[in-house]
């Protein structure tokens, strides 16, 4: 089951890599993974603090429309707890200067493997319990 999660994550990451090579997006400091915007320069070492060309104020910032697609939606919905934990961790790591892209690409697949392994374990346990014959109930009258 965890292999399925890695395949889905790899598929979406490959599509994101190709989409981010577009000249309109490639000039940005952000990497778009599906519709998640990841900051590649959390320390802002490439520009000044007041560089309005790459922020969300609308000053020279070109709007980017990313359609995540059905595979990305399936992955995010099936591993929603992973993406919530990743969002908290990546935001925290970004605050101390670690690139959100590198922390996302290293942390999220690891959590996805653990999550899908856990879901597979729960499904195996549930199907094993359903396949067992019911235990006879003890007779308390004797």
Contact map, one row per residue, 1 for C-alpha under 8 A:
1111100000000000000000000000000000000000000000000000000000000000000000000000000000000000000000000000000000000000000110110000000000000000000000
1111110000000000000000000000000000000000000000000000000000000000000000000000000000000000000000000000000000000001111110010000000000000000000000
1111111000000000000000000000000000000000000000000000000000000000000000000000000000000000000000000000000000000000100000000000000000000000000000
1111111100000000000000000000000000000000000000000000000000000000000000000000000000000000000000000000000000000000000000000000000000000000000000
1111111110000000000000000000000000000000000000000000000000000000000000000010000000000000000000000000000000000001100100000000000000000000000000
0111111111000000000000000000000000000000000000000000000000000000000000000000000000000000000000000000000000001001100000000000000000000000000000
0011111111100000000000000000000000000000000000000000000000000000000000000000000000000000000000000000000000000000000000000000000000000000000000
0001111111110000000000000000000000000000000000000000000000000000000000110010000000000000000000000000000000000000000000000000000000000000000000
0000111111111000000000000000000000000000000000000000000000000000000000010010000000000000000000000000000000001000000000000000000000000000000000
0000011111111100000000000000000000000000000000000000000000000000000000000000000000000000000000000000000000000000000000000000000000000000000000
0000001111111110000000000000000000000000000000000000000000000000000000100000000000000000000000000000000000000000000000000000000000000000000000
0000000111111111000000000000000011000000000000000000000000000000000000110000000000000000000000000000000000000000000000000000000000000000000000
0000000011111111100000000000000011000000000000000000000000000000000000000000000000000000000000000000000000000000000000000000000000000000000000
0000000001111111110000000000000000000000000000000000000000000000000000000000000000000000000000000000000000000000000000000000000000000000000000
0000000000111111111000000000000000000000000000000000000000000000000000000000000000000000000000000000000000000000000000000000000000000000000000
0000000000011111111100000000000111000000000000000000000000000000000000000000000000000000000000000000000000000000000000000000000000000000000000
0000000000001111111110000000000010000000000000000000000000000000000000000000000000000000000000000000000000000000000000000000000000000000000000
0000000000000111111111000000000000000000000000000000000000000000000000000000000000000000000000000000000000000000000000000000000000000000000000
0000000000000011111111001000000000000000000000000000000000000000000000000000000000000000000000000000000000000000000000000000000000000000000000
0000000000000001111111101100001100000000000000000000000000000000000000000000000000000000000000000000000000000000000000000000000000000000000000
0000000000000000111111101100000000000000000000000000000000000000000000000000000000000000000000000000000000000000000000000000000000000000000000
0000000000000000011111111100000000000000000000000000000000000000000000000000000000000000000000000000000000000000000000000000000000000000000000
0000000000000000000111111110000000000000000000000000000000000000000000000000000000000000000000000000000000000000000000000000000000000000000000
0000000000000000000001111111000000000000000000000000000000000100000000000000000000000000000000000000000000000000000000000000000000000000000000
0000000000000000001111111111000000000000000000000000000000000001000000000000000000000000000000000000000000000000000000000000000000000000000000
0000000000000000000111111111100000000000000000000000000000000000000000000000000000000000000000000000000000000000000000000000000000000000000000
0000000000000000000000111111100000000000000000000000000000000000000000000000000000000000000000000000000000000000000000000000000000000000000000
0000000000000000000000011111111000000000000000000000010000000000000000000000000000000000000000000000000000000000000000000000000000000000000000
0000000000000000000000000111111000000011100000000000010000000000000000000000000000000000000000000000000000000000000000000000000000000000000000
0000000000000000000000000001111100001111100000000000000000000000000000000000000000000000000000000000000000000000000000000000000000000000000000
0000000000000000000100000001111110001111000000000000000000000000000000000000000000000000000000000000100000000000000000000000000000000000000000
0000000000000001000100000000011111111100000000000000000000000000010000000000000000000000000000000000000000000000000000000000000000000000000000
0000000000011001100000000000001111111100000000000000000000000000000000000000000000000000000000000000000000000000000000000000000000000000000000
0000000000011001000000000000000111110000000000000000000000000000011110010000000000000000000000000000000000000000000000000000000000000000000000
0000000000000000000000000000000111111000000000000000000000000000011100000000000000000000000000000000000000000000000000000000000000000000000000
0000000000000000000000000000000111111100000000000000000000000000000000000000000000000000000000000000000000000000000000000000000000000000000000
0000000000000000000000000000011110111110000000000000000000000000000000000000000000000000000000000000000000000000000000000000000000000000000000
0000000000000000000000000000011110011111000000000000000000000000000000000000000000000000000000000001100000000000000000000000000000000000000000
0000000000000000000000000000111000001111110000000000000000000000000000000000000000000000000001000011100000000000000000000000000000000000000000
0000000000000000000000000000111000000111110000000000000000000000000000000000000000000000000000000011110000000000000000000000000000000000000000
0000000000000000000000000000110000000011111111000000000000000000000000000000000000000000000000001111000000000000000000000000000000000000000000
0000000000000000000000000000000000000011111110000000000000000000000000000000000000000000000001101111000000000000000000000000000000000000000000
0000000000000000000000000000000000000000111110000000000000000000000000000000000000000000000001011110000000000000000000000000000000000000000000
0000000000000000000000000000000000000000111111111000000000000000000000000000000000000000000000000000000000000000000000000000000000000000000000
0000000000000000000000000000000000000000111111110000000000000000000000000000000000000000000000000000000000000000000000000000000000000000000000
0000000000000000000000000000000000000000100111110000000000000000000000000000000000000000000000000000000000000000000000000000000000000000000000
0000000000000000000000000000000000000000000111111010000000000000000000000000000000000000000000000000000000000000000000000000000000000000000000
0000000000000000000000000000000000000000000111111110000000000000000000000000000000000000000000000000000000000000000000000000000000000000000000
0000000000000000000000000000000000000000000100111110000000000000000000000000000000000000000000000000000000000000000000000000000000000000000000
0000000000000000000000000000000000000000000000011111000000000000000000000000000000000000000000000000000000000000000000000000000000000000000000
0000000000000000000000000000000000000000000000111111111000000000000000000000000000000000000000000000000000000000000000000000000000000000000000
0000000000000000000000000000000000000000000000000111111111111000000000000000000000000000000000000000000000000000000000000000000000000000000000
0000000000000000000000000000000000000000000000000011111000111000000000000000000000000000000000000000000000000000000000000000000000000000000000
0000000000000000000000000001100000000000000000000011111100011000000000000000000000000000000000000000000000000000000000000000000000000000000000
0000000000000000000000000000000000000000000000000011111111101000000000000000000000000000000000000000000000000000000000000000000000000000000000
0000000000000000000000000000000000000000000000000001011111101000000000000000000000000000000000000000000000000000000000000000000000000000000000
0000000000000000000000000000000000000000000000000001001111101000000000000000000000000000000000000000000000000000000000000000000000000000000000
0000000000000000000000000000000000000000000000000001001111111100000000000000000000000000000000000000000000000000000000000000000000000000000000
0000000000000000000000000000000000000000000000000001101111111000000000000000000000000000000000000000000000000000000000000000000000000000000000
0000000000000000000000000000000000000000000000000001110001111100000000000000000000000000000000000000000000000000000000000000000000000000000000
0000000000000000000000000000000000000000000000000001111111111110000000000000000000000000000000000000000000000000000000000000000000000000000000
0000000000000000000000010000000000000000000000000000000001011111000000000000000000000000000000000000000000000000000000000000000000000000000000
0000000000000000000000000000000000000000000000000000000000001111100000000000000000000000000000000000000000000000000000000000000000000000000000
0000000000000000000000001000000000000000000000000000000000000111110000000000000000000000000000000000000000000000000000000000000000000000000000
0000000000000000000000000000000000000000000000000000000000000011111000000000000000000000000000000000000000000000000000000000000000000000000000
0000000000000000000000000000000101100000000000000000000000000001111100000000000000000000000000000000000000000000000000000000000000000000000000
0000000000000000000000000000000001100000000000000000000000000000111110000000000000000000000000000000000000000000000000000000000000000000000000
0000000000000000000000000000000001100000000000000000000000000000011111111000000000000000000000000000000000000000000000000000000000000000000000
0000000000000000000000000000000001000000000000000000000000000000001111111000000000000000000000000000000000000000000000000000000000000000000000
0000000000000000000000000000000000000000000000000000000000000000000111111100000000000000000000000000000000000000000000000000000000000000000000
0000000100110000000000000000000000000000000000000000000000000000000111111110000000000000000000000000000000000000000000000000000000000000000000
0000000110010000000000000000000001000000000000000000000000000000000111111111000000000000000000000000000000000000000000000000000000000000000000
0000000000000000000000000000000000000000000000000000000000000000000111111111100000000000000000000000000000000000000000000000000000000000000000
0000000000000000000000000000000000000000000000000000000000000000000001111111110000000000000000000000000000000000000000000000000000000000000000
0000100110000000000000000000000000000000000000000000000000000000000000111111111100000000000000000000000000000000000000000000000000000000000000
0000000000000000000000000000000000000000000000000000000000000000000000011111111100100000000000000000000000000000000000000000000000000000000000
0000000000000000000000000000000000000000000000000000000000000000000000001111111100000000000000000000000000000000000000000000000000000000000000
0000000000000000000000000000000000000000000000000000000000000000000000000111111100000000000000000000000000000000000000000000000000000000000000
0000000000000000000000000000000000000000000000000000000000000000000000000011111111100000000000000000000000000001001100000000000000000000000000
0000000000000000000000000000000000000000000000000000000000000000000000000011111111110000000000000000000000000000000000000000000000000000000000
0000000000000000000000000000000000000000000000000000000000000000000000000000001111111000000000000000000000000000000000000000000000000000000000
0000000000000000000000000000000000000000000000000000000000000000000000000000001111111100000000000000000000010011001000000000000000000000000000
0000000000000000000000000000000000000000000000000000000000000000000000000001001111111110000000000000000000010000000000000000000000000000000000
0000000000000000000000000000000000000000000000000000000000000000000000000000000111111111000000000000000000000000000000000000000000000000000000
0000000000000000000000000000000000000000000000000000000000000000000000000000000011111111100000000000000000000000000000000000000000000000000000
0000000000000000000000000000000000000000000000000000000000000000000000000000000001111111110000000000000100110000000000000000000000000000000000
0000000000000000000000000000000000000000000000000000000000000000000000000000000000111111111000000000000000000000000000000000000000000000000000
0000000000000000000000000000000000000000000000000000000000000000000000000000000000011111111100000000000000000000000000000000000000000000000000
0000000000000000000000000000000000000000000000000000000000000000000000000000000000001111111110000000000000000000000000000000000000000000000000
0000000000000000000000000000000000000000000000000000000000000000000000000000000000000111111111000001001100000000000000000000000000000000000000
0000000000000000000000000000000000000000000000000000000000000000000000000000000000000011111111100001000000000000000000000000000000000000000000
0000000000000000000000000000000000000000000000000000000000000000000000000000000000000001111111110000000000000000000000000000000000000000000000
0000000000000000000000000000000000000000000000000000000000000000000000000000000000000000111111111111001000000000000000000000000000000000000000
0000000000000000000000000000000000000010011000000000000000000000000000000000000000000000011111111111000000000000000000000000000000000000000000
0000000000000000000000000000000000000000010000000000000000000000000000000000000000000000001111111100000000000000000000000000000000000000000000
0000000000000000000000000000000000000000001000000000000000000000000000000000000000000000000111111100000000000000000000000000000000000000000000
0000000000000000000000000000000000000000111000000000000000000000000000000000000000000000000011111110000000000000000000000000000000000000000000
0000000000000000000000000000000000000000111000000000000000000000000000000000000000000000000011111111011000000000000000000000000000000000000000
0000000000000000000000000000000000000011111000000000000000000000000000000000000000000000000011001111111000000000000000000000000000000000000000
0000000000000000000000000000000000000111110000000000000000000000000000000000000000000000011011000111111100000000000000000000000000000000000000
0000000000000000000000000000001000000111000000000000000000000000000000000000000000000000000000000011111110000000000000000000000000000000000000
0000000000000000000000000000000000000001000000000000000000000000000000000000000000000000000000000111111111000000000000000000000000000000000000
0000000000000000000000000000000000000000000000000000000000000000000000000000000000000000010010000111111111110000000000000000000000000000000000
0000000000000000000000000000000000000000000000000000000000000000000000000000000000000100010000000001111111110000000000000000000000000000000000
0000000000000000000000000000000000000000000000000000000000000000000000000000000000000000000000000000111111111000000000000000000000000000000000
0000000000000000000000000000000000000000000000000000000000000000000000000000000000000000000000000000011111111100000000000000000000000000000000
0000000000000000000000000000000000000000000000000000000000000000000000000000000000000100000000000000001111111110000000000000000000000000000000
0000000000000000000000000000000000000000000000000000000000000000000000000000000001100100000000000000001111111111000000000000000000000000000000
0000010010000000000000000000000000000000000000000000000000000000000000000000000000000000000000000000000011111111100000000000000000000000000000
0000000000000000000000000000000000000000000000000000000000000000000000000000000000000000000000000000000001111111110000000000000000000000000000
0000000000000000000000000000000000000000000000000000000000000000000000000000000001000000000000000000000000111111111000000000000000000000000000
0100110000000000000000000000000000000000000000000000000000000000000000000000001001000000000000000000000000011111111100000000000000000000000000
0110110000000000000000000000000000000000000000000000000000000000000000000000000000000000000000000000000000001111111110000000000000000000000000
0100000000000000000000000000000000000000000000000000000000000000000000000000000000000000000000000000000000000111111111000000000000000000000000
0100000000000000000000000000000000000000000000000000000000000000000000000000001001000000000000000000000000000011111111100000000000000000000000
1100100000000000000000000000000000000000000000000000000000000000000000000000001000000000000000000000000000000001111111110000000000000000000000
1100000000000000000000000000000000000000000000000000000000000000000000000000000000000000000000000000000000000000111111111000000000000000000000
0000000000000000000000000000000000000000000000000000000000000000000000000000000000000000000000000000000000000000011111111100000000000000000000
1000000000000000000000000000000000000000000000000000000000000000000000000000000000000000000000000000000000000000001111111110000000000000000000
1100000000000000000000000000000000000000000000000000000000000000000000000000000000000000000000000000000000000000000111111111000000000000000000
0000000000000000000000000000000000000000000000000000000000000000000000000000000000000000000000000000000000000000000011111111100000000000000000
0000000000000000000000000000000000000000000000000000000000000000000000000000000000000000000000000000000000000000000001111111110000000000000000
0000000000000000000000000000000000000000000000000000000000000000000000000000000000000000000000000000000000000000000000111111111000000000000000
0000000000000000000000000000000000000000000000000000000000000000000000000000000000000000000000000000000000000000000000011111111100000000000000
0000000000000000000000000000000000000000000000000000000000000000000000000000000000000000000000000000000000000000000000001111111110000000000000
0000000000000000000000000000000000000000000000000000000000000000000000000000000000000000000000000000000000000000000000000111111111000000000000
0000000000000000000000000000000000000000000000000000000000000000000000000000000000000000000000000000000000000000000000000011111111100000000000
0000000000000000000000000000000000000000000000000000000000000000000000000000000000000000000000000000000000000000000000000001111111110000000000
0000000000000000000000000000000000000000000000000000000000000000000000000000000000000000000000000000000000000000000000000000111111110000000000
0000000000000000000000000000000000000000000000000000000000000000000000000000000000000000000000000000000000000000000000000000011111111000000000
0000000000000000000000000000000000000000000000000000000000000000000000000000000000000000000000000000000000000000000000000000001111111000000000
0000000000000000000000000000000000000000000000000000000000000000000000000000000000000000000000000000000000000000000000000000000111111100000000
0000000000000000000000000000000000000000000000000000000000000000000000000000000000000000000000000000000000000000000000000000000001111110000000
0000000000000000000000000000000000000000000000000000000000000000000000000000000000000000000000000000000000000000000000000000000000011111000000
0000000000000000000000000000000000000000000000000000000000000000000000000000000000000000000000000000000000000000000000000000000000001111100000
0000000000000000000000000000000000000000000000000000000000000000000000000000000000000000000000000000000000000000000000000000000000000111110000
0000000000000000000000000000000000000000000000000000000000000000000000000000000000000000000000000000000000000000000000000000000000000011111000
0000000000000000000000000000000000000000000000000000000000000000000000000000000000000000000000000000000000000000000000000000000000000001111100
0000000000000000000000000000000000000000000000000000000000000000000000000000000000000000000000000000000000000000000000000000000000000000111111
0000000000000000000000000000000000000000000000000000000000000000000000000000000000000000000000000000000000000000000000000000000000000000011111
0000000000000000000000000000000000000000000000000000000000000000000000000000000000000000000000000000000000000000000000000000000000000000001111
0000000000000000000000000000000000000000000000000000000000000000000000000000000000000000000000000000000000000000000000000000000000000000001111
